[in-house]
């Protein structure tokens, strides 16, 4: 006897199986909150998610660098601020030392205070950062990448802070040498020597004001870049949510539509079966 199923269209069976599979997948999508679980279910979305995830990982690295750079930048700014305050006091001492009514004994006391500042400045030049390295690097500046084409120097080099101080006349000098000359001028120099060193004290004070200003600019760059990365992270999160997360309202509407199509396919399949049976009997 000939089987009834042999007279039914194979594509009708396949269509019902496909609709059943889509219904099951839609149910799973609503239950898990995920649009798909395998790349084959949405190749283009899966590729975009992979690309976005890689970019997010890179940006997380940049954000980490910003965090570390900010710690170094703030430590450097605090140290330079201490240097600037010390330089202001050194200038006050040199103004006092230039008084013609001052006794030599008083100048010797001023020289002792200047020596203490010299020692303090030398110790600060060797300050260590929170990671165990030199805060003011003795060689090339340490740079950190905070974007694809953006590098930042969280702290100036030792030379930038303690060397190359403009003392006028196109000349530059190291801070330690300037301090040594000031001390000598106060102890054993004449009025002209002390006057020259007073001008150098102003140069030192101006130098640290400039350095601390540049450091503030670096801090602003870090803040701006951090805001940009935060905005990017927000956009990435929103895009990943749109790609991965199930729109429940849409999924339910699709589920209902699939059910209607499945019922219609089943009815058509059954009708085809009855027609085939009649033909067989007839």
Steps between C-alpha positions, in 0.01 A plus 500: 500500500628846412579731798295819523808701608668417170234707324550804725740780391833467690537879514185520711658276763819702485308825542329374815833386643657839425208687658520278809873571526444876472228485765730311737779749437268794564387342828866454600575860400226632729604270786874584487471861391748429217412534134733216402748258654695386193678698225305312232174646630608859425839512320510876435396590856750250642780657294408850613486387864845343464642820351338720765620271781859522375478880491354500851795293625745747342318796654503330840880493467504871418275572798741305722789709367305817575449386858870429546601821321270704722663360815845592366381839376346592834808383689722705269275806533508476879879470502546791260265706716729427796797610289316816401425585862864441587612721213273779626664478841847499342412821320386657827830401660700653214302825529580503870867420436526800265424743781804722558416532870527124560791373710720219367383277784144537370612417148666184632165394648333569164768291330422209735129516408593513132712188550202320651293589193781381275499162677121482481501575128762230437294243691187594306690454174540132598137450606354158426156453354233269639624221275860504623660692212632854487221757495715732288671265257869574443487398134238526228148576625272206576199506268170314522251435222150621580352481150588362157713803416532674839794464737527679832799575722366483857806657662778722364858378489755590765673730251177686427440563870845543649708594198485744211384788722513825305709746701499771234733601223424183307660290775358199685623331814420206729312574820772354721764724342276805540442417867875454558570840342234665716649355818850616403373849412324532837797370699795658325375708207464874464188704435525451121528121541196488725304719257579262213389201706178676599418518126577129475267429794220668303590288197469184712161610633377581147633167373298294748189708429538406133564131574198471728288671234606243239422224748149635539453483123597130507241439770234667285594279205452192717160624618384572144616161373336320792169668418535399135564137597206502741275624220640237264441228759141615535450486123660155484275371777191637327601348167579160651166504679323577172685218325480235772192563712156379407231753430224319690214686330643424156576139595147437626353647181733276296404202716129555432564543129701175488224314682242624247726392212559160661128441551434598139775266378363216714150556366626502142701184574193327644285608205758362261493173694123468474512570126767235456298245699191558283711449190638177640151370591353616172 
